[in-house]
Amino acid sequence: MSFGESISIQKLKKTLSEIKMPVRIPRIIPKPDQKSYPESENAIMKKIMDSLKEADANNDGRFNKDELKHALKDLGAYFPVWRTDRAFDRVDVNKDGHISGDEIDSLLEYLRSRGYGK
């Protein structure tokens, strides 16, 4: 067939139906001892927790805005002050100016959902 030659639709359909393309179907093999998070999620959570522990200046186990800002800088936040304010708005339930106790779990989930720790 040359460049300017017209082809019928039936001939084109027949030609296309004869072409066989290999199809790859990925296999997902479950791990026998899978934890609550996949392995990469555990690594992400560990990186976030390590950064938070490093930023806890007075080692009291709770975080004020300056400590969280330092941790977010270490995690690569573009605007750590703004992200700190957003995190406190979402996570600091009792509004005492510190993130502690159960709020730390919420903070970890919030930071993971925002893409930190990768």
C-alpha positions, -999 to +999 in steps of 0.1 A: +000+000+000+015+034-009+010+067+008-019+081-012-038+049-015-072+047+002-081+017+023-115+004+031-127+003+067-134-035+065-098-041+054-085-019+082-106-037+108-093-070+095-057-059+096-061-045+131-078-076+144-049-097+132-023-078+152-017-095+185-001-075+213+014-092+243-003-083+275+015-083+309-006-087+340+013-078+372+010-104+400+006-092+435+020-117+460+009-110+496+036-111+522+029-136+550+036-112+579+023-079+565+021-052+592-005-024+595+014-003+569+033-017+539+071-017+543+076+016+526+049+032+548+068+020+579+100+036+565+081+068+559+066+069+594+100+061+609+116+090+591+089+114+603+092+101+639+130+104+638+127+140+626+102+148+653+124+133+680+154+153+668+134+185+668+121+179+704+146+204+720+136+199+757+128+161+753+094+164+770+076+143+744+054+171+732+059+196+704+054+234+704+053+254+671+090+261+670+099+224+674+074+214+648+087+241+624+123+227+629+111+192+621+092+203+590+123+221+578+142+188+582+115+170+563+118+194+534+088+217+538+087+247+514+068+269+539+074+253+573+058+282+593+026+279+572+026+241+574+031+243+612+001+266+616-020+242+594-008+212+614-017+229+647-052+239+634-059+203+624-041+183+652-041+203+684-076+194+696-074+209+731-058+241+718-031+242+745-003+252+721+014+218+723+010+185+704+011+157+729-004+123+736-029+111+711-024+142+691+011+129+681-005+100+663-028+124+644+002+146+636+021+116+621-010+107+600-013+143+589+023+146+579+022+113+560-009+123+542+008+155+531+037+136+515+064+142+541+090+116+549+095+102+514 
